[in-house]
Amino acid sequence: MTDLIADLKTLLGEGGVIEGDDAAAMAKSRWSRLGAPRAVLRPRSTAEVSAVLRLAHAAGAPVIPWGGRTGLVDGAEASGGLALSLEWLNRIEEVDVAGGVMTVEAGCILQTVCEAAEAEGFQFPLDLGARGSATIGGTISTNAGGNRVIRYGMMRELVLGLEAVLADGTVVTSMNRLIKNNAGYDLKQLFIGTEGTLGVVTRAVLRLRSAPASQNTAFLAVDSFEALPRLLRQLERGFGGTLSAFEVLWSDYYELVTSAPATNRIVLPLGHPYYVLVEAMGGDPAGDDERFLRVLTEAMEGGDVADAAIAKTQGERDAMWALRDDVGQTARNRPVFSFDVSLRISAMDAYVRQVRETLTARWPKTTLMVFGHLGDGNLHLIAGVGEGGPAVRHAVEEAVYLPLKAIDGSISAEHGIGLQKREFLPLSRSPAELALMRTLKTALDPKGILNPGKVVEASAA
């Protein structure tokens, strides 16, 4: 490794290789466990990424891609390996107004991309809590979701083309700019959602959408779970395709984020079992405002909405979203264990009840905060059982994950597998699927140097 580090220093120049205490400092994250990398590498171009991987491949040295280091499943854990940070590959290369696409480097921050799109009259619709630190490469590698999946889809739907570097340094440039392109295999899919285990994304072509002329937001109280899917479908029909968010907060979570030391104000009175954050984005401000109010009024008159508050200003809209995004309040119940699952809406109520009952039976003072993107089948559960440690974590994981197999749910909706969920992947993937994953891993990374141990067992690769 010493000779390899020396070669990498020659290749990357001043500041390109970080070691010792400085590397340890870069590995500190409140989001995820990053370990203690042997060194942090900071290339400046795709060519340098290629050269780094060529050297590492020859030496059989593990390389762990780093983006914004905001992952939640230890997918960037780099103990003893070479952390490959793409922070210096952060340029916006082009905004093609006529084509409605943007070309960016993988280290570009999501919020920077969104602001650049807005400056040209577009929006890049991916929206998530880590928008100020997550990178485009990271969101591609995890197939990030966020708050607007119900309308715009996952990151997979927002990437037209990309460039990636394989484990041996081969550069695969597939910078497609076309919405329709069926010329052979869609190679970009090999690198979207595969968590840097098959290649390192260095550049991407992103699909932009027209900026909305209207944005209507409301916070609703709902008194039964059965009313939630009816309300969702009513809003989808009534809003005429403009529904962009349908976020549900279970009452425990709403109470937590509106009680001290949280600074959020109560938007609707406590006491309802569910609260829904609804947003619609359209192109006709006057008409959209009228339609939004009319459809919500109809929902209230029909009995599926018990109470409602409609945002009249941007400040009120921000305050409603702050309730949904103030996940940090769950640390008051620490140690806590966070989960991100996906399942049919019709199975959610029984599933949450089962998880709560299982945890409470063993830990009577369990807290279980539930919220999420119900419109696209994604729930976040944050459990506090009063104690921590590996054995407790595993028992809580089993309570959350094992019921998903019988209802065809997924152990990961948008956070990925990383290290944390690898043991439970067979609950959501068949033996044939797992075998194919390992075949792909072996074909593209025969020495197993790329993000080893993540997603699939390194020994099986």
N, C-alpha and C positions, 0 to 999 in steps of 0.2 A: 504493500500500500504506500510505503514511503516514496518509492520511485515513481509511482503513479501520481501522487500528490505533486511531486516536483515537476513532472511533465505537464500537469494541469496548470500549475502556476505559470509555466512558460507560455502555455497556450492562451490563458485568459488574462494575463497581465495584472497590473496593479488593481487590487480590490476585487479581483475575480475569484479568489479562493480565500474563504474565511475559516479560521481554525480556532481551537482553544476556547477561551472564555467568550470571545465574540460570537463563535458559532453556537455556543450554549445559550447565549442571550437571544439569538435569532430563533432558537427552538422553543422559546417560552411563548405559550399561547393560552389564553383563557378558554379557548374553544375546544382544543384537541390535544392529545398527548403526542408530542413530536419526538420524544426521546433525546438522545445525545449523539448527533451525527459526527462522523470523523471529520468532515469538512462540509462547508456550504459553498457550492459553486454558483457563480453568477455570470453566465454567458451573455453576450451582447447581440447575438444574431442566430439565425437558424444554422448557419455554417459552423458557428462555435458549439452549438448544441450537438450537431452531428459529430464534430471532432471529439467532444467530451465522451459521447457514447461509444465512439469507435475505440478510444483508449480504454474506457471502463470495460467494454466487452472483451477486449484482448486480455485484460487482467482478471476478468471474472469478478469484478467489483460491483456490489449492489448500488443502484442509483434510484433515488426516491424523488419524483417530481414534486416541487412545491409551488403552489399558487399564492393565494392570500392567507393560507394557513387557518382557514375558518371551518374546515370540515369537522364533523361531529362523530365519526366512527373510526378514528385513528388511522385513516387512510394515508396520512403523510408521515406516519411514525418512521423515524430514520435512524434508530440506534445503530451506531457502528458503521453506517453506510455513508454514501455521498448524497447530500441533499442538493437537488438541482433546482435552484430558485430562478424563476423566469421574470423576476421583478424588473430587470433592465430591458426586457423585450416588451415595451409598454406603449408603442406608438399606435396612433390611429393613422393608417396609411392613406385611406381615401373614404369619402362619403359620396357615393354615386347617387345623386338626386334623381336622375332620370330612371335608373334601375331600381331605386329603393333598397340599396344594399350598402353595407359598410365593411371595409377590410381593416382588420386590426391584428396586432400582435397579441400573443396569448397572455402576456403579463399585464395587459391593460385592465384597469379597475372597472368593474361593472358600472359604477356610478358615473365615471368619466365617459363611458360609451353612451349611457342614457342622456347625459347632458349634451354631448356632441350631436346625437340624433335630434334632440329637441331644438337645437340651434338651427337645424335645417328644415324644421317643420315636420319632423317624424317623431316616432317613439320607438325605443327598443323595449318591448313589453315585459321582459323578465324582471321581476321585482321580488326581493327577499331582504330579510333583516340585515344581512351582512353586505348589503350593496356597496358600502363605502370601503370595503376591504377585499371582498371576493374578486377574483380575477376571471377573465373570460376563459382562459385555459382551464381553470379549476371548475367553472360551471359547466364547461363542455365535458370534462373528464368524469364528472359526477351526474351528468344529465340533470342539472338543477331544475327545480320546479318553481315554487314560490306562490305568490298570491293571485296570479292571473292565469293559471293553467287552464281554468274552466273555459276561457275564451281563446287564448293564444297557444296553448299547449306547453309542453316541456321544452327544455333547451334544444332537444333533438329537432323540434319543428322550427327552430329559429336559426339553425346553421345550414347554409347552403353548400359550403365547401370548407376545407381546411387543409393545413399542411402539418405533417407529423414526421417525427424522426423515430425510426425503429431501433431496436436494441443494439444492432451492429453499426449504427450510424447512417444507415440508408435513409435518404430524405424522400418521403412520398408527398408529392405536391398534387393535391386534388382540390384546387381553389376554384371550384365550380361557382359560377355566378347566376346560374339558371334555375328557375323554379321547377321546370320540367327538364329532366335529363335522365333517360333510361339507357344510356350507353354503357351497358355492362354492369358489374357489381358497384354498388354504392359504397365505396371504400371508406368514406368518412365514418360510417356506422361502426367500424372496427375500433374507433377511438372515442366515440361518444358514449359516456356511461361506463367505460371500462377502467376508470380510476388509475390511468397511467401504467397499467400492467402490460399493455400491448404496444405502446408507443407514446412519445411525448409530443403533444400538440404545441406548435409554435406560432401558427397564424390561423386566421379564420375569416370566412366571408359570412356576415350576419345579415339576416333578412330584417328589414325595418318595416314598420307600419305607419300609416298616416297618424299624425297627432290628433287626439280627440278634440272636438270643439266644445264638448260638454262633459262634465263629470258630476254625477249625482251620487251621494253617499247617505246611507241611513243606518241606524242602529235599532234593531228590533228585539222585542221580547216574545218568546214562544213558550207555551205551557205544556207541550207534549212532544216527544220525539216523532211520533207519527205525523205531526204537522210539518216537520222540517222538509221531507222530500216533496210533499204536496206544494209547499211554499216555493221550493226551488224550481219546480216545473212551472208553476204559475208565473214566476218572475221571468223565467226564460222565454215563455210564450209572450207575456205581456210587454217585455222590454224590447221585443223584436230583434234579438241577436246582440244587444248591447251589454248584457250582463257580463261583468268582468271579474267580480269577486263575490263569493258566498262563503263567508268565514263564520264558523260556529264556535262559541265559547260556552262550555259547560259552566254551571253556576259557581262551582268551587273556584274556577280560574277567574271569573269575573269578580268575585268577592276579594280574591287575593290581590288583583292588580288595582283595586279601588280602595284598598285599606292601607293605612300608614305602615311602613314608611313610603309606600308608593305615592306619587304625587298626582296620579290621574284622578280626575273628578268622575263622580257617578253620572252617567248619561241617562240611564233609566233606573228606576228603583230596584233594589235587591229583592229576591224572593221568587223569581221565575227560574225554572230549571235550565233554560237555554236562552242564549243571546246571539243574534245574528248580525254580522257586519255585511252590508250589501252595497255594492258599487256598480254603477253602469256608466259606460263611456260611449258617447255618440257624436253625431255630426250636426245636430240641429238643436242648439241650446234652448230655444223657446219651446219647441215641440217635445224635446226630451224631458225638460222640467215638468211639463204638464203630464206627460205620460207616466213618469216616475211617480208623481203624486197620486195619479189616478189608480195605478196598479196597486200601490201600497194601501190605498184607501179600500180598494176592493178586497184585498187580503185581510184587512182588519175587520171589514164587515162580514167576511166569510168565516171569521173565527180563528183562522190559523195564526194571526198576529195579535198578541194581547196588548202590546204597547209599542210605540214607535217614536223615534226622534230623527228628524231629517236635518242634515248639515246645511246651514245657510251661508257659511263662509269657509274659506280655506282653513282657518284656525279650528273651526269645529270639525272639519273633516280630519285634520291632523290629530285632533284629540281622540276621535273615534279609532283611528288606526293605531294610536299609541296604546290603547287598551289591548289590542290584539298582539302588538309587537313587544310588550313589556315582559318578555319571557324571563328576564333576569330576576323577577320577583320570586320565582320558584326556588331560588337559592335560599330563601328564608326557611325552607323545609329540609335543608341539606343534612346529611348527604342525599343527593337525589340522583335518579337514573332516568335518562331521557330516551324516548323511543319515537320512531317515525314509521307508521305502518299504513298499509292500504288494504281496503276491503270494500265489499258492496255496501252501499248505504243502508240497504234493508237489514244487514247483519250487524250494524254498528251498535245499536242500543243493547242488544243481548251480549255482544262481545265486551263492551265496556263494563257492564254489570258483572260479567263472569270474572274479568280481570280484577275488578275492585273486590269482589267477594273472596277470590283466591288469596289476594294480598292481605286483606283484613283478617282472614281466618288465622293467618300466621303472625301478622303484626297488627294488632287491634287499632293502633294509632296511625295507621297508614294514611298518607295524603296522596291523592291521585288527581293531578291537574290534566284536564282533557280539553283540547281545542284543535282547530285545524281547518283545512281546506275541504270541508265536507262536500262541496260541489264537485270535486274531482276524486272523492273517495279516500282522501288522505287525512289521517288523524295523528296528532302528536300527543303522547302521554308522558307525563313527568311524574315519577313515583318517588315518594319519600317514605321509608319504612322505619326510620329512627336509628338505623345502623348501616354501616358500609362494609367494605371488604370484598374480595373476589367471590367468596362463597355466597354471600348475600346477593351480590350483583347477579350471579348465575341463577339463583333461585327466582329473583325478580324477572330476569330475562325469560325464564321458562314460563312464568305466569303470563307474560305478555305475548310470547311468540308461539307457544305450543297450540293454543286454540285456533291460530290462523290456518293451520293445515286443513282442518276439517271444513273450513268455510272458504277455501281457495283464496285466502288473503296473501299479502306479501309482507315479509319482514322489513322491507325497505320501500318506501314510496318515493323519496327524493334524496335521502342522505347518502345512499350507497351502502356497501358492505364493509370495506376496509378490513380491519382486524376484528372489530367488535362483533360483527354479525356473521363471520365466516362459518362458525360452528353450526349456525342455524339455517344456512342457505339451503340445505336439502329440504327444509319445510316448504320452500316456495319454488324450488326447481327440481325437475325430475332427474333420475340418474342419466338419462340420455342427454339432457341439456347440460348437466355438469360435465359429462364426458366430452361434449363438443367444446365447452369452454376450455377444458384442459388441452384439447387438440389445438385450438387456436393459440393458446399460450405457448405451447411447445413449438408450433410452427413459426411464430413471430419472435419468440424470445427463448431459444433453445437452451441458453445457459441460465435462464431464470434470474437475470440481473435487474429487471425493471420492476420496481416496487414489490420486491419479493415478499411472499406471505400474505399479500392482500387478495381478497376476493376468493381465489382458489388456493388450495394447499400447494406450497412450493414444491414439495416432494413428489406431487402428482403431475407437475408440469413437465 
